[in-house]
């Protein structure tokens, strides 16, 4: 039976630790208002429990077709994210991209940022509803605030309600109820996409995908997304280019639904991925979607071109294996058989696709060897070859003097029980996200004997570890679809301890 996309969220290696970044959350109060944009600020209160009919957005700057911004949470000047998500002190932060300065904005009941462009910042707010017989937090609606054209700052005093939940169940449940790697509500300037909620006597269930067209003031293509064949999981659903990309379990296909016409097109079929690990979208740019395909122990990277409406194999297993073998990465000093490899993450920057590869080996006595490397390949250039990223891999490589076998407790994956093994690690961390200027990493800092976030600067070729009070989100929050784990941005340090499950060398001390 074919497994759906969500299982590939687990780190590809069977020996890798499971890492999850926390998303935004917290306990907030409730809200209400009309179901469409009111034209002015609306205060929050209780969901009325009555369905409210939708109407067209009256404000300006609604995209005619929807689109994809390279950075989904940014205008040309600022980035927007939620700080202190789990606290009553939660603030929407407006960060000047060039200067690095920040302005904290109080928005009552704010939950998460959905989207930002040069005209608006879209975000959700919390409310309360009786779910499963208990009072629980839900996402009560989507709001937006305009960008002032004089100072290019968000004007929270001109806040508008865009979409209100039809009943007391809300649009979706909050993250604390649906899991850590949850995207929640997506927006692209015209469409709002989310997974509905249904309350039964025994449990709370997610329902079909819902798509709200702000221009038309109504939900669209309900009959398409209501089918049981679609796997509706917002971790695996992409709103991009005026289309929704999602997985059809019955046909074993990744499909694209054009939200203007309702036309359906197959993006990936059974031949593009195997029956054990389905393809899933691992990186998105303005023009392309990328995913990896595992088939008969072979790894391929596939590309879907939105403009041409076609898919092609971008990186073959043969060229991947050739480069790894040339660099001597398929064997190590612990002996044993040739190492296996798999794709862990993809990132798009500087017109190139960056691929994080996990390499695993096992010695004759059960010792574990693990390595991570970054490869890259240029987009739409003639005679492009797969390349080894020297600078990035220097950052990831564990110094030879620290390579040694030591005991390490491993978390159980895929239903396996935790165990202790002798481990040998050739990499000291991983890449978490990339922008045009920076790469966010999580690395062992041998001086402090601690795993810490670090930033590699592509402009200077330098690496520096971030301090505890330094905000890592300046790199991680730009784009929901271009980072190692695709859950919503949250407080990295709120979930710091789970990243410390990553293998390190100081455990031997």
C-alpha positions in Angstrom: 0.0 0.0 0.0 1.4 3.3 -1.0 2.4 5.6 1.9 1.6 9.3 1.5 3.8 12.3 1.6 3.9 12.9 5.4 6.3 10.0 6.1 9.0 11.6 4.1 9.0 14.4 6.7 11.0 12.2 8.9 14.7 12.5 8.2 15.5 10.1 5.4 18.3 8.1 7.1 17.1 5.2 9.2 19.7 6.1 11.8 19.1 9.9 11.9 17.5 11.6 14.9 14.0 12.9 14.4 14.0 16.7 14.5 11.0 18.9 14.6 10.9 22.7 14.9 8.2 24.2 17.0 5.5 26.2 15.4 3.7 29.3 16.6 1.1 28.8 19.2 0.0 30.0 22.6 -3.2 30.7 24.4 -5.1 33.7 23.2 -8.7 34.9 23.6 -11.5 35.0 21.0 -12.6 37.2 18.1 -15.5 37.9 15.8 -16.6 40.2 13.0 -18.0 40.0 9.5 -17.0 37.2 7.1 -15.4 39.6 4.6 -13.2 42.7 4.8 -14.9 45.5 6.6 -12.9 48.3 5.3 -11.5 49.2 8.7 -10.3 47.8 12.0 -12.5 45.3 13.7 -12.0 44.3 17.3 -11.9 40.6 18.4 -14.6 38.9 20.4 -16.4 35.6 20.6 -17.3 33.5 17.5 -21.1 33.8 17.3 -21.7 30.2 16.2 -23.8 31.3 13.2 -22.7 30.8 9.6 -21.8 34.1 7.9 -22.0 34.5 4.2 -18.9 35.5 2.3 -18.5 38.6 0.2 -15.8 40.1 -2.1 -12.8 41.9 -0.6 -13.4 45.6 -0.9 -9.9 46.6 -0.4 -7.1 47.2 -2.9 -4.3 45.1 -4.2 -5.9 41.7 -4.5 -4.0 39.7 -7.1 -6.0 38.7 -10.2 -4.5 35.3 -10.5 -2.6 34.6 -7.3 1.1 34.0 -7.5 4.2 33.0 -5.7 6.5 35.5 -3.9 10.0 34.3 -3.6 9.7 35.0 0.1 6.2 34.3 1.4 6.5 36.4 4.5 8.3 39.4 3.1 7.6 42.7 1.3 10.5 44.2 -0.6 11.7 45.9 2.5 10.5 43.9 5.5 10.0 40.4 6.9 7.1 39.5 9.2 7.0 36.8 11.9 5.6 36.1 15.3 7.9 36.5 18.4 7.2 34.7 21.7 4.5 32.6 20.1 3.7 30.6 23.3 3.3 33.7 25.4 0.7 36.3 26.2 3.4 38.7 25.1 3.3 37.5 21.5 4.1 40.2 19.0 4.1 40.5 15.3 7.6 41.6 14.3 8.4 43.8 11.3 12.1 43.3 10.5 13.9 45.6 8.1 15.7 43.2 5.8 18.6 45.5 4.9 19.2 47.1 8.3 18.2 44.2 10.6 16.3 46.5 12.9 12.9 45.3 14.2 9.6 46.9 15.2 7.3 44.9 17.5 3.6 45.3 16.9 0.9 44.2 19.4 -2.0 42.5 17.5 -4.6 41.1 19.9 -5.1 37.3 19.6 -2.6 36.9 16.8 -1.7 33.3 15.9 0.5 33.2 12.8 1.5 35.2 9.7 0.1 33.7 6.5 1.6 35.9 3.8 3.1 39.3 3.1 3.7 41.4 0.0 4.2 45.0 -0.8 0.6 45.9 -0.1 -0.6 43.7 2.9 0.4 41.5 5.7 -2.0 38.6 6.2 -2.3 36.8 9.6 -4.7 34.6 11.6 -6.1 35.2 15.0 -7.2 32.7 17.7 -10.7 32.2 19.0 -12.3 29.6 21.3 -14.8 26.9 20.4 -16.3 23.9 22.0 -14.6 21.0 20.2 -15.2 17.4 21.2 -17.2 18.6 24.2 -14.3 20.8 25.5 -13.4 24.5 25.1 -10.4 24.6 22.8 -8.5 27.2 20.8 -9.2 27.4 17.1 -8.2 29.8 14.3 -11.2 32.1 14.1 -10.3 34.1 11.0 -7.8 35.7 8.6 -7.0 39.4 8.9 -4.8 41.8 7.1 -3.1 45.2 7.7 -1.9 47.5 4.9 1.7 48.5 4.2 2.0 52.3 4.4 3.4 53.6 1.2 5.1 56.6 2.9 7.3 54.7 5.4 6.7 51.2 4.1 5.6 50.0 7.5 2.5 48.0 8.4 -0.4 50.1 9.7 -2.1 48.0 12.3 -4.6 50.7 13.0 -6.1 50.0 9.5 -6.5 46.3 10.2 -9.3 44.5 8.2 -11.0 41.2 8.7 -10.7 39.1 5.5 -12.4 35.8 6.3 -14.3 34.7 9.3 -15.0 31.1 10.4 -18.5 30.0 9.4 -19.2 28.5 12.8 -17.8 27.9 16.3 -15.3 25.2 15.1 -13.2 27.9 13.5 -11.2 27.6 10.3 -8.7 25.1 11.7 -7.6 24.0 15.1 -4.5 25.6 16.6 -1.2 24.0 16.4 -1.3 22.5 19.9 -4.1 20.2 18.7 -2.9 19.3 15.2 0.8 18.8 15.6 4.0 20.7 15.4 4.7 20.5 11.7 1.5 22.1 10.7 1.2 24.8 8.1 -2.2 26.0 9.1 -3.6 28.6 6.8 -1.9 29.6 3.5 -2.4 32.7 1.5 -1.0 34.2 -1.7 -2.7 37.6 -2.0 -5.8 36.3 -3.6 -6.6 32.9 -2.3 -6.8 31.5 1.3 -6.4 27.8 1.7 -6.9 25.7 4.8 -8.0 22.3 6.0 -11.5 22.3 7.4 -12.5 20.9 10.8 -15.4 18.6 11.7 -16.6 17.8 15.3 -18.0 14.3 15.8 -19.2 12.7 19.0 -15.9 10.8 19.5 -13.2 12.9 17.9 -12.3 16.0 15.9 -11.6 15.3 12.3 -10.1 17.3 9.5 -12.1 17.5 6.4 -11.7 18.6 2.8 -9.5 21.4 1.6 -11.2 24.8 1.5 -10.2 27.5 -0.9 -11.5 31.1 -0.4 -11.2 33.5 -3.3 -10.9 37.1 -1.9 -11.7 38.6 -5.2 -14.9 36.7 -5.7 -15.8 36.7 -2.0 -16.7 33.1 -2.0 -15.3 29.6 -1.5 -14.4 27.9 -4.9 -14.2 24.4 -6.3 -15.8 22.8 -3.3 -16.9 19.8 -5.4 -13.3 19.1 -6.5 -11.6 19.2 -3.1 -14.4 17.3 -1.3 -13.5 14.0 -2.9 -12.2 11.3 -0.5 -9.3 10.5 -2.8 -7.3 13.6 -1.9 -4.9 13.4 1.0 -5.6 16.8 2.7 -2.5 17.6 4.8 -1.3 21.2 4.9 2.2 20.0 5.3 1.9 18.4 1.9 -0.3 21.0 0.2 1.2 23.9 -1.6 -0.6 27.1 -2.7 1.5 28.4 -5.5 1.1 30.3 -8.8 -2.7 30.5 -8.5 -2.9 26.7 -8.1 -3.1 24.1 -5.3 -0.8 21.1 -5.4 -1.9 18.1 -3.4 -1.7 14.3 -3.4 -4.4 11.9 -4.8 -4.1 8.7 -2.8 -6.4 6.7 -5.1 -4.4 7.5 -8.3 -1.0 7.8 -6.6 -0.5 11.2 -8.2 0.7 14.6 -7.2 -1.8 16.9 -8.9 -2.2 20.6 -9.7 -5.6 22.2 -9.5 -5.8 25.6 -11.3 -7.9 27.8 -9.0 -9.1 30.1 -11.8 -10.4 27.4 -14.1 -10.7 24.3 -11.8 -8.6 22.4 -14.4 -6.7 19.4 -12.9 -3.3 18.3 -14.2 -1.0 15.4 -13.1 2.4 16.6 -11.9 3.9 13.3 -10.7 2.6 9.8 -11.3 3.6 6.4 -10.1 6.7 6.4 -12.4 7.9 9.6 -10.6 8.1 8.1 -7.2 8.0 4.6 -5.7 5.3 2.8 -3.8 7.2 3.0 -0.4 7.9 6.7 -0.1 5.8 9.0 -2.2 7.2 12.2 -3.7 6.5 15.4 -1.8 7.4 19.0 -2.6 10.7 19.8 -1.0 11.5 23.2 -2.5 9.6 25.9 -4.4 10.8 28.9 -6.4 9.0 31.5 -8.5 9.0 29.2 -11.5 9.5 25.6 -10.3 8.6 23.0 -7.8 11.1 20.3 -6.8 10.7 16.9 -5.1 12.7 13.8 -4.7 11.8 10.3 -5.7 13.0 7.1 -4.2 12.6 4.1 -6.4 14.3 0.7 -6.1 16.9 2.3 -3.8 17.6 5.0 -6.4 17.3 8.7 -5.6 16.1 11.2 -8.2 15.3 14.9 -7.9 12.3 16.0 -10.1 11.4 19.4 -11.3 8.0 20.8 -12.3 8.1 23.9 -14.5 5.0 26.0 -14.0 5.4 28.0 -17.2 5.8 24.9 -19.4 3.4 22.8 -17.3 5.7 19.8 -17.4 7.8 17.6 -15.2 11.4 16.3 -15.8 14.1 14.5 -13.9 16.5 17.2 -12.8 19.1 15.1 -11.0 19.5 11.4 -11.8 20.7 8.7 -9.4 23.6 8.1 -11.7 25.0 11.6 -11.5 24.3 11.7 -7.8 26.1 8.4 -7.1 29.0 9.4 -9.4 29.7 12.6 -7.5 29.5 10.9 -4.1 31.8 8.1 -5.2 34.3 10.6 -6.7 34.5 12.4 -3.4 35.0 9.1 -1.5 31.8 9.6 0.4 30.3 6.1 0.0 32.8 4.4 2.4 34.6 5.2 5.6 37.1 3.8 8.1 34.6 1.7 10.0 34.5 -0.7 7.1 31.4 -2.7 6.2 29.6 -2.5 2.9 29.1 0.5 0.8 27.1 3.3 2.4 23.6 4.2 1.4 22.4 7.7 0.7 19.2 9.7 0.4 18.0 13.3 -0.1 17.1 15.1 3.2 16.2 18.6 2.0 16.3 20.9 -1.0 16.8 24.7 -1.2 16.6 27.2 -4.0 18.9 30.2 -4.2 21.0 32.1 -6.8 19.3 30.2 -9.6 20.6 26.9 -8.2 19.0 23.9 -6.4 20.9 22.9 -3.3 20.5 19.3 -2.2 21.3 18.1 1.4 22.3 14.4 1.2 22.4 12.0 4.2 24.9 9.2 3.9 24.7 6.1 6.2 26.9 3.2 6.7 27.3 0.3 9.1 30.4 -1.5 10.3 30.8 -5.2 10.8 29.9 -5.0 14.5 26.9 -2.7 14.0 28.7 0.6 14.3 26.9 3.5 12.7 28.6 6.0 10.3 26.7 9.0 9.2 27.5 12.0 7.1 25.7 15.0 5.5 26.9 16.9 2.4 25.5 19.7 0.3 25.4 19.4 -3.5 24.0 21.9 -6.0 23.0 22.2 -9.7 22.2 25.3 -11.7 18.7 25.9 -13.2 18.1 26.2 -16.9 21.8 26.5 -17.9 23.5 24.6 -20.7 25.7 21.6 -19.8 24.9 21.9 -16.1 26.7 19.4 -13.8 26.1 18.5 -10.2 28.6 20.2 -8.0 30.0 19.6 -4.5 29.5 22.8 -2.4 33.0 23.2 -0.9 32.4 26.1 1.5 29.1 24.8 2.9 30.6 21.3 3.4 33.6 22.8 5.2 31.1 24.1 7.7 29.4 20.8 8.1 32.5 18.6 8.2 33.6 17.2 11.5 37.3 17.9 12.0 39.4 14.7 11.5 40.9 15.0 15.0 37.4 14.7 16.4 36.4 11.6 14.4 36.0 8.7 16.8 33.6 6.0 17.8 31.5 6.7 20.8 28.3 5.4 22.4 25.1 7.3 21.4 21.5 6.7 22.2 19.3 6.8 19.1 15.7 7.7 19.0 13.4 5.0 17.6 12.1 5.8 14.1 9.4 4.1 12.0 8.1 2.3 15.1 11.5 1.0 16.2 12.6 1.1 19.9 15.3 3.5 21.1 18.7 1.8 21.2 22.4 2.6 22.0 25.0 2.1 19.2 28.6 2.9 18.6 28.5 6.0 16.4 30.9 7.7 14.0 29.9 11.0 12.6 31.6 12.7 9.7 29.3 15.7 9.8 28.6 17.9 12.8 25.2 19.2 11.8 22.8 20.2 9.0 21.5 23.0 6.9 18.0 24.2 8.0 17.2 26.9 5.4 18.7 29.3 2.8 18.1 32.8 1.5 20.0 34.5 -1.3 22.4 35.9 1.3 22.5 33.3 4.2 22.3 29.7 5.1 21.0 28.8 8.5 22.7 25.7 10.0 22.5 23.8 13.2 26.0 22.7 14.2 28.1 21.4 17.0 30.2 24.1 18.6 33.2 22.3 20.0 34.3 25.3 22.0 31.0 25.5 24.0 30.4 21.7 23.7 26.9 22.5 22.5 24.8 22.2 19.4 23.9 25.7 18.2 22.3 27.6 15.3 24.8 29.2 13.0 24.7 31.4 9.9 26.9 31.0 6.8 27.1 34.3 4.9 27.3 33.6 1.1 28.5 37.2 0.6 31.6 36.9 2.8 32.1 33.2 3.0 32.1 33.4 6.8 30.4 31.3 9.4 29.3 32.5 12.9 27.4 30.9 15.7 24.3 32.7 16.9 24.0 33.8 20.5 21.2 32.7 22.7 19.5 36.1 22.5 20.1 36.5 18.8 17.0 35.8 16.6 17.6 33.0 14.1 14.3 33.8 12.3 16.1 36.5 10.2 17.1 33.6 8.0 14.5 30.8 8.6 11.3 32.8 8.3 11.6 34.2 4.8 9.9 31.4 2.9 7.6 28.6 4.2 8.5 26.4 1.2 12.3 26.6 1.2 13.5 25.1 4.4 14.4 21.7 5.7 11.1 21.1 7.6 8.1 22.8 6.1 6.1 23.5 9.3 5.2 27.0 10.2 7.9 29.3 11.6 8.1 29.4 15.3 10.4 30.0 18.2 13.6 27.9 17.5 14.7 28.2 21.1 11.3 27.2 22.4 12.1 23.7 21.1 15.8 23.8 21.5 16.1 20.6 23.4 14.8 18.4 20.6 17.5 19.6 18.2 20.0 18.5 20.8 19.1 14.9 20.0 21.3 15.4 17.0 24.5 13.4 17.4 27.6 15.3 18.6 31.1 14.6 19.7 31.0 16.0 23.2 28.8 13.2 24.4 32.0 11.2 24.8 33.4 13.6 27.4 
